[in-house]
């Protein structure tokens, strides 16, 4: 091709590229917002699970928790035995 044809083609391609780029940026922004929302939800869920785990650890590791007494009293009780 000759150079006189390339110059108008290049001039016309600039707006087309600008339109395509702006459309791509809009899609990217919506994806970014979706990812940010998902991240916030996961952070909240992670915090809730950590709190639940701490509660379970407290219950299991608590020194006043007397599972042996509870189990032994159930075994020694005649009403709880199978006949």
N, C-alpha and C positions, 0 to 999 in steps of 0.2 A: 504494500500500500504506500501511497505517497503521503508525505507529511501534512499536506493541506487537508487530508481526510481525517488524520489522527487527532488534530487539534479540536475540531468540533465534537468528535466522539468522546474525548477526554473531558471536555467541558460539560457534556450531557451526563456523563457517568458520575460526576460529583454529587448532584442531588439524589440520584438513585442510591448511592452508597450512604448518604446521610439518612435517608428514609429507612434503609435496612438496619443501620446502626441504632437509630432511635427505637425501632421496634424491638430489637434484640435487648437493649438496655431496659425497656419496660418489662419484658419477660424476666430478665435477670433480677430486677427489683422485687417482683412478686415472689420469685423463688427464694430470694434472700429473706423476705418477711416470713414466708412459710417455714423456712429453716430456723429462723429466730424463735418463732412460736413453738416449734417442736422442741428446741433446746430448752426453753423456759419450762415447758411441761415435764421434760425429762429431769430437769434440775429439781422441780417440786417433788416429783415422784421419788427421786433419789434421796432427798431430805426426809421424806415420810418413811421410806424404808430404813434409813439409818436410825430414825427415832424408834421405830418398831423393834429393830435389832437391839438397841440399847435397853429397851424395856425387857425384852426376853433375857438378855444377859444379866440384868439386874435381878430378875426373878430366879434364874437358875443359880447365880452365884451368891445370892443373899444368904448370909450365915444363919439366919433364923428360919430358913425354909427347911422343914423337917419331913422330908419324904420318907425316911426310914420309919419314923413313928407312924405315919399315916398308913404305910404299907403293912407294917407289923400289926397294927390294931385291926386292920381289915382281915388279915389272915387268922388272927387269934379269935376273932368274933365268930361264934358258932352259927349265927344267923346267915353269914355270908358264904358259908361252905356249901358245896354241892352235895346233895344226898343221893 
